[in-house]
Amino acid sequence: MLEVKLNMKEGIRDTLVFDMKDFRHEDFKEYEALVPPALLGLSYEEVEFNNPLSCAVRLLRYGDDNVYVTANIETNILVECGRCITPFEVDITTTVEQLFSIGSESLEQSEADERYYDGETVDISEDVRRALVLEIPVWPLCSETCEGLCPQCGAELNIKACSCEPMDEAPASTSNPFFGPVKNARK
């Protein structure tokens, strides 16, 4: 396992694994954590996690065996614009709410809303990783008004206009040969 040491303030954790041995019925605890993205396997070619994940985690034990977890997670990522390929930062915020019960996860009970723990430790690392992955933009844009790149010369049109002649953009019905039979069938 990759081990990363951060300059941590007192009381701030660097893990999303919580000890439940001393947790009693109806105990409520809050934790702050700064977790390196590498510890959660957040390493992707298209996305760079710039900072540790800032997590505010609340645990509530009720009944003998159930633990309700709420975690607010914030971080920022570096992605490339889908139009102009310029790198830019995106702030990501997500929330995880999960109920854990004592037991073991079997192949038959792999429901997304059912989570189990061993009675001693609750690990929300995988839940946080999944929630963050869902927040990564599929087609990131640096700006809604991004002009992108010129399809002919590759110049970034946000910086300056290029001297390329505009391409004739024919309607799909005339430029696509597959629409010919459809067009004729309508007559």
SULNOR-V724399 format. One record per residue. N is the residue number from 1. RES is the residue in one letter. D_CENTER is the distance of its C-alpha to the mean C-alpha in Angstrom with 2 decimals. Layout:
n: [N	N]
res: [RES	RES]
d_center: [D_CENTER	D_CENTER]
This chain:
n: [1	2	3	4	5	6	7	8	9	10	11	12	13	14	15	16	17	18	19	20	21	22	23	24	25	26	27	28	29	30	31	32	33	34	35	36	37	38	39	40	41	42	43	44	45	46	47	48	49	50	51	52	53	54	55	56	57	58	59	60	61	62	63	64	65	66	67	68	69	70	71	72	73	74	75	76	77	78	79	80	81	82	83	84	85	86	87	88	89	90	91	92	93	94	95	96	97	98	99	100	101	102	103	104	105	106	107	108	109	110	111	112	113	114	115	116	117	118	119	120	121	122	123	124	125	126	127	128	129	130	131	132	133	134	135	136	137	138	139	140	141	142	143	144	145	146	147	148	149	150	151	152	153	154	155	156	157	158	159	160	161	162	163	164	165	166	167	168	169	170	171	172	173	174	175	176	177	178	179	180	181	182	183	184	185	186	187]
res: [M	L	E	V	K	L	N	M	K	E	G	I	R	D	T	L	V	F	D	M	K	D	F	R	H	E	D	F	K	E	Y	E	A	L	V	P	P	A	L	L	G	L	S	Y	E	E	V	E	F	N	N	P	L	S	C	A	V	R	L	L	R	Y	G	D	D	N	V	Y	V	T	A	N	I	E	T	N	I	L	V	E	C	G	R	C	I	T	P	F	E	V	D	I	T	T	T	V	E	Q	L	F	S	I	G	S	E	S	L	E	Q	S	E	A	D	E	R	Y	Y	D	G	E	T	V	D	I	S	E	D	V	R	R	A	L	V	L	E	I	P	V	W	P	L	C	S	E	T	C	E	G	L	C	P	Q	C	G	A	E	L	N	I	K	A	C	S	C	E	P	M	D	E	A	P	A	S	T	S	N	P	F	F	G	P	V	K	N	A	R	K]
d_center: [21.57	20.50	21.88	20.92	23.13	22.14	24.72	23.95	25.76	27.76	25.95	22.41	20.93	18.89	17.84	16.32	19.47	22.09	25.80	27.31	30.91	32.25	30.32	32.95	33.05	31.46	30.25	27.42	25.65	23.07	21.31	19.46	17.40	16.23	14.42	14.23	10.98	13.51	14.63	11.53	11.72	8.78	11.16	10.84	13.70	12.17	9.70	11.17	9.90	13.05	13.56	13.40	11.10	13.46	13.84	16.62	17.50	20.40	22.27	25.16	27.50	29.70	32.25	33.03	29.92	26.97	24.21	21.94	18.77	16.85	14.18	12.83	10.16	10.13	9.51	9.84	9.19	11.99	11.99	15.19	16.58	17.21	20.79	22.12	19.87	20.00	17.20	15.80	13.43	10.78	10.29	7.18	8.59	8.10	10.92	11.83	15.41	17.07	20.72	21.96	25.48	27.68	28.02	26.59	24.29	26.49	25.85	27.32	25.14	21.62	20.64	17.03	18.56	20.89	20.06	22.81	23.78	26.95	28.54	28.13	24.47	21.24	18.13	14.79	12.88	11.81	10.94	8.65	7.04	6.81	5.67	2.58	2.71	4.41	3.73	4.23	7.94	10.14	13.20	12.70	16.04	17.49	19.75	20.79	24.17	23.20	26.16	24.59	26.93	30.45	30.61	34.01	33.97	30.30	30.94	28.17	29.49	27.80	30.15	33.33	34.76	36.04	39.50	38.54	40.21	37.98	37.49	39.14	36.55	38.55	37.40	35.74	38.91	41.06	38.77	37.61	40.55	39.17	39.83	43.55	44.57	42.57	44.27	47.67	47.13	46.67	50.14]
